[in-house]
């Protein structure tokens, strides 16, 4: 996948891209691996609270290979540069409503979340909502929309594209986002990445962002199975923990 100038401009201005059907062909095996990883992690999801598994794609050789997929790598390279850094991944089983929030703020490099929801969703049933342009406003933490603007969470002006398995949303992690309504087992796979770090401030950010040592990365399978094209996305985080 090669991003157009208008794709990049849209992402820069609004803080997200929605790509319907991008991973449609991969859906069957991704769902199979998603369920297997949750099962092997021993997670018992009773539907009363969100369940999460970190270092998610690192637990499956086939999921690790998502970083080699031209549709994934091309998207991340187009937004972050061909030398982008892989930062990690997660698997989520969402329940109920969230709160409007960014995932980070004030960091010196662009960080993105590549998100793939594995169930059909609408605005009323838990589709991801995003506030366009909010990545430029410096929001921090969970927002009290009633105190800020005198409106309920469901009244915040946003886009919330309908989702079918295979659709992908990638967003700047400073963009306000939330999901409201829906069932008690909404499945989401995510990949985290940032642009390559060069200045002292950027390298200091990367040290803060990573675990304290290499063992906590749990990248043995990721590195063992890496193609030559995958390795550049792993090397800077790996070396900074030496």
N, C-alpha and C positions, 0 to 999 in steps of 0.2 A: 504493500500500500504506500502510495506517495501522496502526501498532503498538498493541496493547492494553496496558493497565496491567500485565497478567500477563507479557507479553513483556518489557516494560521491567524489571520486578522480577526476572525470571529472568536477564536479562543483567546487571543490577547485582549480583545475588547470586552467580552462577556464572561470569560472565565470557565468555559466548558465547551465540549463538543458532544453531540448525540449522533451515533452512527448506527442506524437501524440495520439489522441483519448482518452486521460485519462478521460475526462468528457463527452464523447459522449452521454451516456444515460441520462445525466441531461440537455442536451442542450435545449429541448423544454420549460421546466418550467423556466430555468434560463433566456432565452430570454423573456418570458412572464413577469417575475418579473422585468427584466431590463427596459423594455419599460414602465411598470406601474410606477416604481420609477421615471423615467425621467418625465413622464406625471404629476405625483402628485407633483413633485418639481417645476412645472411651467416653465420648460425650453423650450424656443422656439428656435429651432435650424434652422438657415436659410442657413447653408452650407457655410457661408463665413468665419467663425472662429470656432475654437475648442470650444465645450461645455463640461462642467464638473459638476459633482455633487459629493461632498465629503461626508464622513460618509455614504457610499452608502449601503452596506449590512445591516447596522444598521437600515435602514428604512423598512426592510422586515423581518418578522419572518422566512420565508422560506430561504431567503438568509443568515440570521444569522446562520442557521443550516449548512451552508457550512463548518463552523469550526468543526462540528461534523462528517463530511463526512470522512470516512477512507482514501479516496484518497487524500483529501486536508490535513487532519491532519497528515497522515503518511508521506507525502512529506515534510511538514514543520518540523515535529519532526525529520525526518531523516537528514535534513540539519542543524537544529538549536538546536536540543536537545528537549527532551519531555517536558521541562518546558519553551518552547519559549513564548515570549510575542506577543500578537496581538497588532498592532499599528493603524490599521484603514483600510480604503478601499476607492475605488473611482470608478466612472463610467465615461467613456469618449466617446465623439463623435469626432473623429479626422477628420481633413480637411488638405489636401495638404501635403507639406513636413515639416519635423522637422529639428532640428539641432543635430549634434552629441554631446552627453552629458552624464555624470553620474547623478544619482539622489542624491548622497551624496558623501562626501569624508572625510577621516581623523577621522572617528568615531571609538570608541574602541570596538564596538561589530559588528557582522555581521548582516546586514539588507538585507532582500530579498523582491522582488516584485513577487507575483504570478499573472500572467497575462493570461487572457483568451479572445481572440478575437472572436467575434460572427459572423463574416462574412468570406467567402472564400477570401484568400489573397495570392498573390505571391510577389516575390521580386519587380516586376514592379508595383504592385498595392497596396503597403502599408504594406506588411508583416514586422514584427519587425526585424531589423538588429542589430546584436551584434558583437563587436570586441573581439574575444576570448583572454583571459588573460589580458585585459585592466584594470581589477579591481585591479591589482597589481601595476599600474603605477602612481596612485595619480592624475589623471586628475580632473579638477575643472571647473564647469560652461559649457556654450555653446562654442564649439570649432570652430575656423575659420580655416577650413581645407586648404583653399588656402594659408593663411599666414603660417600655420604650415608646410605643406607638399607639397604645390604647386599643389594640386589636388582639384577637385570639390567634393562635398559631396557624389555624387553617385559613386565616384571612391575609396572611403575608403574600404580597404579590410575587409570583414566581412562575417558572415553567416547570412542568412535571410531565415529560413525554410518556405516553403509553409504552409499555415494555412487553416485548415477546422474547422468549429465550433465544439468544443469539445477538440481541441488541447490545451495544456497548455505549457507556457514557464515560468520558474521561474529563476530569475537572481539576482546575487549580485548587490545591488544598486550602487556600485562603477564601474560597468561594463559600458563602453561606448555603447550607443544604439541610434537608430533612426529609423524612417520609412519614406520612400520616395514614392511619386506617390500615385495612388489610388483615390478613390472617396471622397465625401465630407460628409460621414456619416459612418465612420468606427468605429464600436462599440467595446469597450474593458472594461472588468470588472477586477479590480485588488484588491488584498489583500496584506497588508503590515505587516511584522512581523520581529522580531529580536530575537537574543538569549537572555536568561535571564541575567540580570545585577547583578553583585556581588560586584565588587570593587567600591571605591568611584568615580573613573573616569567614570565607566559605569553607576552608578546611576545618576551622574551629567548629563551625556548624555541623559538619559531617561527623566529627568526633562526638559531639553531643548527641547526634541523631542515632548513632550506632550503639550496640551493646558494648560493654567494657572490654570484652575479649572475643577472639575469633570463635571459640567453642559455642558461644551463645548465638552466633549467626545460624548454626545448624545448616551449613552450606556444603557438607560433604558430598551429598548426592548431586546438588546443583553444579558443583565444580567438576566432579568426577565424570559427569555426562555432558559437560559443556562442549559445544562446538567452538571453533576458532572465532566465529562471529559473536558468540555469547560472552566470551571471556572479557572483552574490554568493559562490559557493563558490571563486572564483578571485581575487577582488579583494584580500582581506587579504594572502595570500601574495605577490601581485604588487606591491602597494603597499609592503610592508615592505622590498622589495629596491630601491626607487627610490633 
